[in-house]
Amino acid sequence: MATEIRVEGIPRFSAAIEKKIAEVNIAAKTFVTVGGQIVVKNSRRLFTSVVMDSSGNQSIAAKGSRNGRLVRRGRHIGPEGAGDPPHIRTGTLARSITTKDVREVGKGTWSSRTGPTANYGRRVELGFRGTDSKGRTYDEPSPFHPYLKPGLEMSAPELKELRRRLFEVANNG
């Protein structure tokens, strides 16, 4: 007595798998893109504003404060403590924080670069000690004022929720 085994629906099954792979790939790209924007937003929020009151005294504005006017180029407030967030003087560094180079680096694997494009962004984040490109030597480390790492740490709960939401839709959608 012979037995026959027949499998049907393999093309439909393969199509469903390919559809699911495409959905997860879209979720991964969206996570890298939107996640980078979340880190940018939170990193920019860490900068404090230097304001000048009517008598010319400089201070750090409270978040959301509209008292005083922003201090722009040519004004200087003494160095804040190392490790404190940087102050906005011109806004160039904060505005330069972007997400770019979103690209697929493998099947279902995406990457992006989030950080400042201002050439001095690394020195502000990490400080500097040594010889610069102009041959000047700095024996004392310059103060560091992290904004990107704390911005990433602040973003962790939002990133976790974004990941959960995107991949839940991809898995169930």
N, C-alpha and C positions, 0 to 999 in steps of 0.2 A: 504494500500500500504506500503510495507516494504522497508526500505532503508538499503543498505549495505555499510559499510565503510571498506576499505581494505588498510592497510599500508604495503608497500613492501620496501625492501632495508635496513631493520634495521641491519642485519649482516654487510653489506657494510659500513653503516654509523658508526657503532661501531668500525669497523676496521680502518676507517679513523680517528676517534677520538683517538684511541690507537696509531696510527702512529704519530699524531700531539703531543700527550703527550710525546712520545719517543724523538721526535725532540727537543721539548722544554727542556726536561731533559738533553739531550746532550749539548744544548746551555748553560744551567745553570752550568753544570760541566766544560765546556770549559771556561766560564766566571770566575769561581772561580780559576781555574788553571792558565789561562793566565793573569787574573787580578792580582793575587798574584805575578806573575813574573814581571809585570809592576811596582808594588809597590817596589819590591826588587831592580829593576834597578834604579828607581828614588831615593830610600833611599841611595843606594850606591853612587850615583852621588853627594850627598850632602857632603861627606867627602872631606876635603881638604888635600893636601899633604904637608908635611914638607920637605923642601929641604935645602941642605947646599951648599953654593957657594965655590969657590976655596980657599977663605980665611977662611973658617970655620964658616961663619955667617949663622944662621938659619933663614928661613923665610917661609911664606906660599906660595906655588906655585900657580900661576894663573891656571885656568882650561885649560887643553890642553898644559901647558907649559912643555918643555923638558929641560929647563935650570937647571943646578945644578943636583945633584943626590939625590935620596930619602934618607932620614934619616931613619936608621933602629934601631933595639934594642940598648939600651945603651945610645942613644942620647936623649936629652930632650929639648924641647922648653918650655918656660914659659907658664903658664895656659892662655888659651884664655878666652875671656869674657864669662860669663854665658849666655847661650842661643845661642852662636855661634855654627855652626856645628862642629863636632869633627874632629880632624886631624888624618890622617893615619900615624901611627908610624910603626906598623908591618903589618897592613892590616887584622888582625884576625877578628876584630869585623865586618868590612865591608863584608868580605868573609862569615861570619857566618849568614848573613841575607838570609833566604831562605823561600820558601813556602813548607809546608809539610802537612801531614794528610788531604789530599783532600778526602772527604767522603760524601756519601749521608746520610743525617740525617732525611729524610722523602721523601715522593713522590714529586719529583721535587725540593727538597731543598738540597742544597749542602753547605758545609763549608770547609774552609782550615785555616791553621794557618800560618801567615807570620810574621816573626820577627827574631831576632838574636838567635843563639844557644850558643853564648859566654856567660858565666855565669855573666859577668859584664855589659852586654848590657843594662839592666834596669837602673843601676846606671848612666850610661853615658847619657841615654835618659832623666831621671827624676831627677838626682842628688840623694844625700843620706844624711840623718841626723838621728842619733840614734845609736844603738849598733849593731855591725855586728856579724856574726857567731863566730868570734874569741874573742868576748867580748870587743872589742875596741869601745869606745864611741866617736862619732863625734858630738860636740855641734854646730859647724858651718856647715851649709849645704854645701856639695861639689857642685861645679858648675855643671850645667846640660848642655848637648850639644845634643839637640834633632836632630834626623835623621829619625826616623820611622814616626812620626806624620807629619812632613813636607813632607816626601816622599809620604805619602798617599795623602796629600793635593795637591801636585804637580801632582799626578796621576789622580786626579778627571776628567779632561777633556778626557784623554785617556780611562779611565774606562767607562765614559758615552758613548763615541763613540763605544767602544768594545761592550757594552751592546746593544746599538742600532743596530749595525751591526749583532750581533749574533741572536738576537731575531727577527729581520726583516727577516732574512733567515729562521729561524724556523717557523715563522708565514706565510711566503709566499712560502716557499720551499716545 
